[in-house]
Amino acid sequence: WLESMLRSYAGFQAMGHPANTAWELSHGGSHRFEIPARFFESFKGGLCVVKLHCHGSSNNIARLEEAKVPHVVLYRDLRDAAVSHVFYVKRTPWHPEYPIYKELDTQQGLAHFGQTLLPEWRDWIRSWRAEATPGQSLVLSYEEMKANPVAKMLEVTKLFQLPSDPVEEIVEACSFNNMKKAGSFFRKGSSGDWVNHFTAELGEQFAEVIGEDLVEWNYEPDQAWISLPTATDE
């Protein structure tokens, strides 16, 4: 979503890098990707939007600082992220995890996510929040962006020194309804959908890993959410 809004600026293009692609193919994901030296040199002279899923390691922070690359980190409620991941992988035959998830129903897929990726994705958010650098980076939650996209995009444009005049038009053009009409892969883009898919057992499983984080990140006031899930096995 954010990538789409940024590349709406005239002249900007979404760009990838072979090093990141190779890592993702060999590791089944790129959240542990370590940015190599001179990574950003290939983008010099262009107007590029580069989306990565790498964590906020000391190496990655150093690479960003060396290249003087401002960056926005966007994260999401990991319960919703888990639901999104399960549905995405189950309908994406070329995804490295497809052979595993295609045999699982939604709740089984969420349980598998909780056992495998959840701790790593939690650490991913923790790492970037800990490494936030005023003036160099901006760490936002997806929920903040969704609640007030114009105000948050104005913060993003200030960081990247982009014109603020077209922000309202860009936000409207990149609304989820318009992006779905254009064939985007977004499924719902809603917040809180997890409650429609979590059982009580899944709530307990996830709470053991991210219960305290959800409170710290202002997703929950306390641990009462664990008793909310009412979904039955699908």
VMD Tcl script that draws the C-alpha trace (Angstrom):
set ca {
  {0.00 0.00 0.00}
  {2.69 2.48 1.01}
  {4.85 1.42 -1.93}
  {1.94 2.12 -4.29}
  {1.40 5.58 -2.85}
  {5.08 6.51 -3.08}
  {5.49 5.33 -6.64}
  {2.50 7.50 -7.57}
  {4.88 10.45 -7.58}
  {5.94 11.33 -11.12}
  {9.10 9.56 -12.20}
  {9.30 7.13 -9.29}
  {9.47 3.40 -9.94}
  {9.34 0.38 -7.66}
  {12.71 -1.37 -7.89}
  {14.05 -4.68 -6.65}
  {17.57 -6.04 -6.24}
  {18.97 -9.45 -7.24}
  {20.61 -9.94 -3.84}
  {17.28 -9.68 -2.04}
  {15.53 -11.93 -4.56}
  {18.23 -14.59 -4.25}
  {18.01 -14.50 -0.44}
  {14.23 -14.85 -0.48}
  {14.35 -17.83 -2.84}
  {17.03 -19.64 -0.85}
  {15.60 -18.89 2.61}
  {11.86 -18.95 1.91}
  {11.53 -15.31 2.98}
  {13.52 -12.12 3.35}
  {12.78 -10.96 6.90}
  {16.32 -12.01 7.93}
  {17.96 -10.48 4.86}
  {21.25 -8.71 5.54}
  {21.86 -5.78 3.19}
  {25.22 -6.29 1.45}
  {27.84 -3.59 0.93}
  {27.18 -1.23 -2.00}
  {23.57 -2.49 -2.18}
  {22.18 0.99 -2.83}
  {24.74 1.98 -5.47}
  {22.68 0.34 -8.22}
  {19.83 2.76 -7.49}
  {21.89 5.94 -7.80}
  {20.70 8.42 -10.39}
  {17.13 7.17 -10.35}
  {13.89 7.86 -8.52}
  {13.35 4.54 -6.82}
  {11.00 3.07 -4.26}
  {12.69 0.01 -2.76}
  {10.59 -2.30 -0.58}
  {12.39 -4.74 1.67}
  {11.24 -7.06 4.46}
  {14.62 -7.16 6.20}
  {14.97 -6.81 9.96}
  {16.54 -3.92 11.84}
  {19.90 -5.56 12.44}
  {23.02 -3.53 13.25}
  {24.33 -4.33 9.76}
  {21.16 -3.13 8.02}
  {20.98 0.05 10.07}
  {24.63 0.74 9.25}
  {24.03 0.20 5.52}
  {21.10 2.61 5.53}
  {23.10 5.23 7.43}
  {26.14 4.83 5.17}
  {24.01 5.33 2.08}
  {22.05 8.15 3.75}
  {18.81 6.45 2.76}
  {15.74 7.63 4.70}
  {13.32 4.79 5.33}
  {9.81 4.09 6.54}
  {9.06 0.94 8.51}
  {5.44 -0.17 8.39}
  {4.27 -3.00 10.65}
  {0.91 -4.55 11.46}
  {-0.93 -6.30 14.28}
  {0.70 -9.72 14.08}
  {-2.62 -11.49 14.54}
  {-3.97 -9.87 11.38}
  {-0.60 -10.38 9.70}
  {-0.86 -14.10 10.46}
  {-4.34 -14.36 8.94}
  {-3.19 -12.45 5.86}
  {-0.14 -14.67 5.49}
  {-2.14 -17.89 5.70}
  {-4.68 -16.80 3.07}
  {-1.97 -15.40 0.80}
  {0.20 -18.51 0.87}
  {-2.75 -20.87 0.40}
  {-3.66 -19.14 -2.87}
  {-0.09 -18.66 -4.15}
  {1.26 -21.93 -5.62}
  {4.73 -20.47 -6.28}
  {5.21 -19.42 -2.63}
  {7.93 -21.50 -0.88}
  {5.51 -22.40 1.92}
  {2.59 -23.35 -0.33}
  {3.21 -27.13 -0.12}
  {2.79 -26.89 3.66}
  {-0.17 -24.52 3.90}
  {-2.22 -26.00 1.07}
  {-2.89 -29.07 3.23}
  {-4.00 -27.04 6.26}
  {-7.30 -25.37 7.08}
  {-7.24 -21.77 8.33}
  {-6.86 -22.59 12.02}
  {-4.17 -25.19 11.35}
  {-2.36 -22.67 9.19}
  {-2.50 -20.07 11.96}
  {-1.18 -22.59 14.48}
  {1.69 -23.43 12.13}
  {2.44 -19.72 11.69}
  {2.45 -19.31 15.47}
  {4.97 -22.12 15.84}
  {7.27 -20.96 13.05}
  {7.16 -17.35 11.89}
  {5.46 -15.55 14.78}
  {8.58 -15.24 17.02}
  {10.67 -14.03 14.07}
  {8.08 -11.48 12.96}
  {7.78 -10.27 16.56}
  {11.56 -9.78 16.67}
  {11.36 -7.98 13.32}
  {9.04 -5.33 14.78}
  {11.06 -5.08 17.97}
  {14.28 -4.54 16.03}
  {12.97 -1.61 13.98}
  {11.23 0.07 16.90}
  {14.49 -0.10 18.84}
  {16.52 1.34 15.96}
  {14.24 4.24 15.02}
  {16.31 7.32 14.14}
  {14.53 10.71 14.07}
  {15.05 12.46 10.75}
  {16.34 9.28 9.14}
  {13.50 6.84 9.73}
  {9.80 6.73 10.47}
  {8.21 3.74 12.19}
  {4.45 3.48 11.71}
  {1.81 0.87 12.30}
  {-0.50 -0.10 9.48}
  {-3.41 0.72 11.77}
  {-2.16 4.30 12.19}
  {-1.89 4.64 8.42}
  {-5.35 3.22 7.88}
  {-6.97 5.44 10.54}
  {-5.50 8.66 9.15}
  {-3.75 8.02 5.82}
  {-3.47 11.66 4.76}
  {-1.81 12.80 7.99}
  {0.57 9.84 8.04}
  {1.45 10.25 4.37}
  {2.30 13.87 5.08}
  {4.81 12.59 7.64}
  {6.22 10.24 5.01}
  {6.54 12.97 2.39}
  {8.32 15.20 4.89}
  {10.86 12.45 5.58}
  {11.49 11.90 1.86}
  {11.28 15.62 1.03}
  {8.46 15.06 -1.45}
  {5.75 17.60 -2.37}
  {2.78 17.47 -0.05}
  {0.25 18.97 -2.47}
  {-0.82 15.69 -4.18}
  {-1.11 13.63 -0.99}
  {-4.91 13.68 -0.72}
  {-5.28 12.73 -4.39}
  {-2.71 9.92 -4.04}
  {-4.37 8.51 -0.93}
  {-7.73 8.42 -2.69}
  {-6.29 6.81 -5.82}
  {-4.55 4.18 -3.68}
  {-7.53 3.37 -1.48}
  {-8.09 -0.36 -1.07}
  {-11.31 -0.26 -3.06}
  {-9.59 1.39 -6.01}
  {-6.55 -0.90 -5.79}
  {-8.77 -4.00 -5.77}
  {-10.58 -2.71 -8.85}
  {-7.18 -2.36 -10.52}
  {-6.36 -6.00 -9.78}
  {-4.29 -5.60 -6.62}
  {-3.51 -8.73 -4.58}
  {-4.93 -7.18 -1.38}
  {-7.54 -9.43 0.20}
  {-9.27 -7.18 2.75}
  {-6.92 -4.64 4.27}
  {-9.11 -4.57 7.36}
  {-7.97 -4.38 10.96}
  {-9.20 -6.80 13.62}
  {-10.18 -9.54 11.16}
  {-8.16 -11.99 13.28}
  {-11.06 -12.34 15.72}
  {-13.09 -14.02 12.95}
  {-10.49 -16.77 12.57}
  {-8.91 -17.29 16.01}
  {-10.09 -19.97 18.37}
  {-9.46 -19.74 22.11}
  {-6.55 -22.13 21.69}
  {-4.97 -19.91 19.06}
  {-5.43 -16.90 21.31}
  {-3.51 -18.64 24.07}
  {-0.80 -19.79 21.67}
  {-0.22 -16.30 20.27}
  {-0.44 -14.66 23.69}
  {2.49 -16.73 24.91}
  {4.65 -15.16 22.19}
  {3.29 -11.63 21.68}
  {0.91 -10.98 24.57}
  {3.13 -8.36 26.22}
  {4.08 -6.83 22.88}
  {0.46 -6.25 21.91}
  {0.04 -4.18 25.05}
  {3.32 -2.30 24.54}
  {2.42 -1.54 20.92}
  {-1.02 -0.25 21.98}
  {-3.01 -2.98 20.25}
  {-4.52 -4.15 23.53}
  {-4.95 -2.54 26.98}
  {-4.41 -5.88 28.73}
  {-4.59 -9.63 28.15}
  {-8.40 -9.83 28.12}
  {-8.37 -10.27 24.33}
  {-7.30 -13.91 24.77}
  {-10.88 -14.84 25.71}
  {-12.42 -13.00 22.72}
  {-11.78 -15.45 19.84}
  {-14.92 -17.45 19.03}
  {-14.14 -18.90 15.58}
  {-14.74 -22.59 15.10}
  {-12.43 -24.82 13.11}
  {-12.82 -24.20 9.35}
}
mol new
graphics top color blue
foreach p $ca { graphics top sphere $p radius 0.5 }
foreach p [lrange $ca 0 end-1] q [lrange $ca 1 end] { graphics top cylinder $p $q radius 0.2 }
display resetview
